Amino acid sequence: MYRLGNTPKLSLKRFLIGLCLFVFSAGFIMYGYFEEPLYQLAGLILLAPALFFAIYGYIGLFANRFSQVISINDPVDTNKHKQP
């Protein structure tokens, strides 16, 4: 969990890449529905890596936020977060 949340910028980059690939994939599927059916196949093939990148990036972002919540509520480190 902590390893996935170590690099939130990389996780955000992965999520945005997956989101962009998903949009292109949906566009290919829609274009294939109306015009050329071969584009639907390209959209479906592109959909798998798009979902992988988006899910992997989102899990990394979630792990980062979750580790921050755990570190704030950790009773061992309570003195680290208090203001003097």
DSSP file (Angstrom, degrees, kcal/mol; ACC not computed):
  #  RESIDUE AA STRUCTURE BP1 BP2  ACC     N-H-->O    O-->H-N    N-H-->O    O-->H-N    TCO  KAPPA ALPHA  PHI   PSI    X-CA   Y-CA   Z-CA
    1    1 A M     >        0   0    0      0, 0.0     4,-1.4     0, 0.0    66,-0.1   0.000 360.0 360.0 360.0 -45.5    0.0    0.0    0.0
    2    2 A Y  T  4  +     0   0    0      1,-0.2     4,-0.4     2,-0.2    65,-0.0   0.845 360.0  56.8 -69.7 -32.2    2.7    2.4    0.9
    3    3 A R  T >4 S+     0   0    0      1,-0.2     3,-0.8     2,-0.2     4,-0.4   0.891 106.9  48.8 -66.8 -38.9    4.8    1.6   -2.2
    4    4 A L  T 34 S+     0   0    0      1,-0.2     3,-0.4     2,-0.1    -1,-0.2   0.842 113.4  47.7 -68.2 -32.0    1.9    2.5   -4.5
    5    5 A G  T 3< S+     0   0    0     -4,-1.4    -1,-0.2    58,-0.2    -2,-0.2   0.390  85.8  91.0 -90.8   4.2    1.4    5.8   -2.7
    6    6 A N  S <  S+     0   0    0     -3,-0.8    -1,-0.2    -4,-0.4    -2,-0.1   0.845  91.5  39.1 -68.7 -33.3    5.0    6.9   -2.7
    7    7 A T     >  +     0   0    0     -3,-0.4     4,-2.0    -4,-0.4    -1,-0.2  -0.763  61.0 168.9-121.7  84.7    4.8    8.8   -6.0
    8    8 A P  H  > S+     0   0    0      0, 0.0     4,-2.4     0, 0.0     5,-0.2   0.821  79.3  56.5 -68.1 -28.7    1.5   10.6   -6.3
    9    9 A K  H  > S+     0   0    0      2,-0.2     4,-2.2     1,-0.2     5,-0.1   0.909 108.9  46.3 -68.1 -39.9    2.7   12.6   -9.3
   10   10 A L  H  > S+     0   0    0      2,-0.2     4,-2.6     1,-0.2    -1,-0.2   0.890 112.4  51.3 -66.8 -38.9    3.5    9.4  -11.2
   11   11 A S  H  X S+     0   0    0     -4,-2.0     4,-2.5     2,-0.2    -2,-0.2   0.904 110.2  48.8 -64.4 -40.6    0.1    8.0  -10.1
   12   12 A L  H  X S+     0   0    0     -4,-2.4     4,-2.5     2,-0.2    -2,-0.2   0.899 110.8  50.8 -65.2 -39.4   -1.7   11.1  -11.4
   13   13 A K  H  X S+     0   0    0     -4,-2.2     4,-2.3     2,-0.2    -2,-0.2   0.922 111.3  47.8 -63.6 -44.0    0.2   10.8  -14.7
   14   14 A R  H  X S+     0   0    0     -4,-2.6     4,-2.5     2,-0.2    -2,-0.2   0.912 112.0  50.2 -62.2 -42.4   -0.8    7.2  -15.1
   15   15 A F  H  X S+     0   0    0     -4,-2.5     4,-2.3     1,-0.2    -2,-0.2   0.920 111.8  46.9 -63.2 -43.9   -4.4    8.0  -14.3
   16   16 A L  H  X S+     0   0    0     -4,-2.5     4,-2.5     2,-0.2    -1,-0.2   0.871 111.1  51.8 -68.2 -36.0   -4.5   10.8  -16.8
   17   17 A I  H  X S+     0   0    0     -4,-2.3     4,-2.6     2,-0.2    -1,-0.2   0.933 111.8  47.3 -62.6 -45.1   -2.9    8.6  -19.5
   18   18 A G  H  X S+     0   0    0     -4,-2.5     4,-2.0     1,-0.2    -2,-0.2   0.876 111.2  51.2 -63.1 -38.0   -5.5    6.0  -18.8
   19   19 A L  H  X S+     0   0    0     -4,-2.3     4,-2.1     2,-0.2    -2,-0.2   0.912 111.4  46.9 -66.2 -42.9   -8.2    8.5  -18.9
   20   20 A C  H  X S+     0   0    0     -4,-2.5     4,-2.4     2,-0.2    -2,-0.2   0.915 112.3  49.8 -65.0 -42.8   -7.0    9.9  -22.3
   21   21 A L  H  X S+     0   0    0     -4,-2.6     4,-2.5     1,-0.2    -1,-0.2   0.874 109.4  53.0 -62.8 -36.1   -6.7    6.4  -23.7
   22   22 A F  H  X S+     0   0    0     -4,-2.0     4,-2.7    28,-0.2    -1,-0.2   0.905 108.0  49.8 -65.0 -41.4  -10.2    5.6  -22.5
   23   23 A V  H  X S+     0   0    0     -4,-2.1     4,-2.2     2,-0.2    -2,-0.2   0.924 112.7  46.9 -63.7 -43.9  -11.6    8.7  -24.3
   24   24 A F  H  X S+     0   0    0     -4,-2.4     4,-2.5     2,-0.2    -2,-0.2   0.906 112.3  51.1 -62.9 -40.5   -9.8    7.7  -27.5
   25   25 A S  H  X S+     0   0    0     -4,-2.5     4,-2.4     2,-0.2    -2,-0.2   0.925 110.3  47.7 -63.2 -44.9  -11.1    4.2  -27.1
   26   26 A A  H  X S+     0   0    0     -4,-2.7     4,-2.4     1,-0.2    -1,-0.2   0.877 111.1  52.6 -64.1 -36.7  -14.6    5.3  -26.6
   27   27 A G  H  X S+     0   0    0     -4,-2.2     4,-2.7     2,-0.2    -2,-0.2   0.912 109.4  48.2 -64.6 -42.3  -14.3    7.6  -29.7
   28   28 A F  H  X S+     0   0    0     -4,-2.5     4,-2.5     2,-0.2    -2,-0.2   0.908 111.8  49.9 -63.3 -41.4  -13.1    4.7  -31.8
   29   29 A I  H  X S+     0   0    0     -4,-2.4     4,-1.5     2,-0.2    -2,-0.2   0.917 113.2  45.9 -65.0 -42.3  -15.9    2.5  -30.6
   30   30 A M  H  X S+     0   0    0     -4,-2.4     4,-1.6     2,-0.2    -2,-0.2   0.915 113.4  48.9 -66.7 -42.6  -18.5    5.2  -31.4
   31   31 A Y  H  X>S+     0   0    0     -4,-2.7     4,-2.9     1,-0.2     5,-0.6   0.894 110.7  51.6 -64.1 -38.7  -17.0    5.9  -34.8
   32   32 A G  H  <5S+     0   0    0     -4,-2.5    -1,-0.2     1,-0.2    -2,-0.2   0.812 105.7  55.9 -66.5 -30.4  -17.0    2.2  -35.6
   33   33 A Y  H  <5S+     0   0    0     -4,-1.5    -1,-0.2    -5,-0.2    -2,-0.2   0.884 119.2  30.2 -68.2 -38.6  -20.6    2.0  -34.6
   34   34 A F  H  <5S+     0   0    0     -4,-1.6    -2,-0.2     2,-0.1    -1,-0.1   0.807 136.6   7.1 -92.7 -31.8  -21.6    4.7  -37.1
   35   35 A E  T  <5S+     0   0    0     -4,-2.9    -3,-0.2     1,-0.2    -4,-0.1   0.736 122.4  12.6-116.2 -81.4  -19.1    4.3  -39.9
   36   36 A E    > < -     0   0    0     -5,-0.6     3,-1.7     1,-0.1     4,-0.5  -0.923  53.3-152.5-114.6 115.8  -16.5    1.6  -40.2
   37   37 A P  T >> S+     0   0    0      0, 0.0     4,-0.9     0, 0.0     3,-0.8   0.697  90.2  72.7 -63.0 -18.4  -16.8   -1.5  -37.9
   38   38 A L  H 3> S+     0   0    0      1,-0.2     4,-1.5     2,-0.2     3,-0.2   0.813  88.6  61.9 -66.0 -27.7  -13.1   -2.1  -37.9
   39   39 A Y  H <> S+     0   0    0     -3,-1.7     4,-2.3     1,-0.2    -1,-0.2   0.786  94.5  62.2 -68.4 -26.2  -12.6    0.9  -35.7
   40   40 A Q  H <> S+     0   0    0     -3,-0.8     4,-2.4    -4,-0.5    -1,-0.2   0.905 102.2  50.6 -64.1 -39.6  -14.7   -0.8  -33.0
   41   41 A L  H  X S+     0   0    0     -4,-0.9     4,-2.3     2,-0.2    -2,-0.2   0.914 109.8  49.5 -63.9 -42.8  -12.1   -3.5  -32.8
   42   42 A A  H  X S+     0   0    0     -4,-1.5     4,-2.2     1,-0.2    -1,-0.2   0.897 111.2  50.7 -62.6 -39.3   -9.3   -1.0  -32.4
   43   43 A G  H  X S+     0   0    0     -4,-2.3     4,-1.2     2,-0.2    -2,-0.2   0.890 110.1  48.7 -64.8 -39.8  -11.3    0.7  -29.7
   44   44 A L  H  X S+     0   0    0     -4,-2.4     4,-0.8     2,-0.2    -2,-0.2   0.877 111.5  49.4 -69.1 -36.6  -11.8   -2.5  -27.8
   45   45 A I  H  < S+     0   0    0     -4,-2.3     3,-0.4     1,-0.2    -2,-0.2   0.887 112.8  47.6 -67.1 -38.3   -8.1   -3.4  -28.1
   46   46 A L  H  X S+     0   0    0     -4,-2.2     4,-1.5     1,-0.2    -1,-0.2   0.713  99.7  70.4 -73.6 -20.8   -7.2    0.1  -26.8
   47   47 A L  H  X S+     0   0    0     -4,-1.2     4,-2.5     1,-0.2     5,-0.2   0.859  89.8  59.8 -67.2 -35.9   -9.7   -0.2  -24.0
   48   48 A A  H  X S+     0   0    0     -4,-0.8     4,-2.1    -3,-0.4    -1,-0.2   0.952 109.9  38.8 -62.7 -52.2   -7.7   -2.8  -22.0
   49   49 A P  H  > S+     0   0    0      0, 0.0     4,-2.7     0, 0.0     5,-0.2   0.848 114.0  57.8 -67.6 -28.7   -4.5   -0.8  -21.5
   50   50 A A  H  X S+     0   0    0     -4,-1.5     4,-2.3     1,-0.2   -28,-0.2   0.943 109.6  42.8 -63.6 -46.1   -6.7    2.3  -20.9
   51   51 A L  H  X S+     0   0    0     -4,-2.5     4,-2.7     2,-0.2     5,-0.3   0.885 113.0  53.9 -67.1 -37.5   -8.5    0.7  -18.0
   52   52 A F  H  X S+     0   0    0     -4,-2.1     4,-2.7    -5,-0.2     5,-0.2   0.956 112.2  42.8 -61.0 -50.4   -5.3   -0.8  -16.7
   53   53 A F  H  X S+     0   0    0     -4,-2.7     4,-2.5     1,-0.2     5,-0.2   0.913 115.9  48.6 -63.8 -42.5   -3.5    2.6  -16.5
   54   54 A A  H  X S+     0   0    0     -4,-2.3     4,-2.2    -5,-0.2    -1,-0.2   0.924 115.4  43.1 -65.3 -43.7   -6.5    4.4  -15.1
   55   55 A I  H  X S+     0   0    0     -4,-2.7     4,-2.5     2,-0.2    -2,-0.2   0.920 114.9  49.2 -68.4 -42.9   -7.1    1.8  -12.4
   56   56 A Y  H  X S+     0   0    0     -4,-2.7     4,-1.8    -5,-0.3    -2,-0.2   0.903 114.0  46.2 -64.3 -40.9   -3.5    1.5  -11.5
   57   57 A G  H  X S+     0   0    0     -4,-2.5     4,-2.2    -5,-0.2    -1,-0.2   0.894 112.4  50.2 -67.2 -39.8   -3.1    5.3  -11.3
   58   58 A Y  H  X S+     0   0    0     -4,-2.2     4,-2.7    -5,-0.2    -2,-0.2   0.891 108.9  51.5 -67.5 -38.5   -6.3    5.7   -9.2
   59   59 A I  H  X S+     0   0    0     -4,-2.5     4,-2.6     1,-0.2    -1,-0.2   0.895 109.8  51.0 -64.0 -38.2   -5.2    3.0   -6.8
   60   60 A G  H  X S+     0   0    0     -4,-1.8     4,-1.9     2,-0.2    -2,-0.2   0.899 111.1  47.2 -64.3 -41.1   -1.9    4.8   -6.4
   61   61 A L  H  X S+     0   0    0     -4,-2.2     4,-2.1     2,-0.2    -2,-0.2   0.917 113.6  48.1 -65.7 -42.7   -3.6    8.1   -5.7
   62   62 A F  H  X S+     0   0    0     -4,-2.7     4,-2.8     1,-0.2    -2,-0.2   0.905 109.7  52.6 -63.8 -41.4   -5.9    6.4   -3.2
   63   63 A A  H  X S+     0   0    0     -4,-2.6     4,-2.4     1,-0.2   -58,-0.2   0.877 108.3  51.7 -63.2 -37.4   -3.0    4.7   -1.5
   64   64 A N  H  X S+     0   0    0     -4,-1.9     4,-1.6     2,-0.2    -1,-0.2   0.940 113.6  42.6 -64.3 -47.1   -1.3    8.1   -1.1
   65   65 A R  H  X S+     0   0    0     -4,-2.1     4,-2.0     1,-0.2    -2,-0.2   0.902 114.7  51.0 -66.6 -39.9   -4.3    9.7    0.5
   66   66 A F  H  X S+     0   0    0     -4,-2.8     4,-2.4     1,-0.2    -1,-0.2   0.892 108.4  51.2 -66.0 -39.4   -5.0    6.6    2.7
   67   67 A S  H  X S+     0   0    0     -4,-2.4     4,-2.3     1,-0.2    -1,-0.2   0.843 108.3  53.2 -67.7 -31.2   -1.4    6.5    3.9
   68   68 A Q  H  X S+     0   0    0     -4,-1.6     4,-1.7     2,-0.2    -2,-0.2   0.901 109.7  47.7 -67.4 -40.0   -1.6   10.2    4.8
   69   69 A V  H  X S+     0   0    0     -4,-2.0     4,-2.1     2,-0.2    -2,-0.2   0.910 112.5  49.2 -65.9 -41.8   -4.8    9.5    6.9
   70   70 A I  H  X S+     0   0    0     -4,-2.4     4,-0.6     1,-0.2    -2,-0.2   0.910 110.7  49.9 -64.5 -41.4   -3.1    6.6    8.6
   71   71 A S  H  < S+     0   0    0     -4,-2.3     3,-0.3     1,-0.2    -1,-0.2   0.831 111.3  49.0 -69.6 -30.2    0.0    8.6    9.4
   72   72 A I  H  < S+     0   0    0     -4,-1.7    -1,-0.2     1,-0.2    -2,-0.2   0.890 116.5  41.7 -72.8 -38.9   -2.1   11.4   10.9
   73   73 A N  H  < S+     0   0    0     -4,-2.1    -1,-0.2    -5,-0.2    -2,-0.2   0.382  84.2 119.0 -90.5   4.3   -4.2    9.1   13.0
   74   74 A D    ><  -     0   0    0     -4,-0.6     3,-0.5    -3,-0.3    -3,-0.0  -0.590  57.0-150.3 -72.4 121.5   -1.3    6.9   14.1
   75   75 A P  G >  S+     0   0    0      0, 0.0     3,-0.8     0, 0.0     4,-0.2   0.732  93.0  60.3 -67.7 -20.2   -1.0    7.2   17.9
   76   76 A V  G 3  S+     0   0    0      1,-0.2     3,-0.4     2,-0.1     4,-0.1   0.877 109.1  41.8 -72.9 -36.6    2.7    6.6   17.9
   77   77 A D  G X> S+     0   0    0     -3,-0.5     4,-0.7     1,-0.2     3,-0.6  -0.005  76.4 117.0 -99.8  28.1    3.3    9.7   15.8
   78   78 A T  H <> S+     0   0    0     -3,-0.8     4,-0.5     1,-0.2     3,-0.5   0.845  74.5  53.6 -67.4 -32.3    0.9   12.1   17.5
   79   79 A N  H 34 S+     0   0    0     -3,-0.4     3,-0.3     1,-0.2    -1,-0.2   0.735  98.4  65.7 -74.1 -21.1    3.6   14.5   18.6
   80   80 A K  H <4 S+     0   0    0     -3,-0.6    -1,-0.2     1,-0.2    -2,-0.2   0.830 105.9  40.8 -69.8 -31.2    5.0   14.8   15.1
   81   81 A H  H  < S+     0   0    0     -4,-0.7     2,-0.2    -3,-0.5    -1,-0.2   0.494  90.8 104.3 -99.3  -4.1    1.9   16.6   13.8
   82   82 A K  S  < S-     0   0    0     -4,-0.5    -3,-0.0    -3,-0.3    -4,-0.0  -0.547  70.6-122.9 -81.7 144.5    1.1   18.9   16.7
   83   83 A Q              0   0    0     -2,-0.2    -2,-0.1     1,-0.1    -1,-0.1  -0.595 360.0 360.0 -79.8 142.5    1.9   22.6   16.5
   84   84 A P              0   0    0      0, 0.0    -1,-0.1     0, 0.0    -2,-0.0   0.506 360.0 360.0 -73.9 360.0    4.2   23.9   19.2
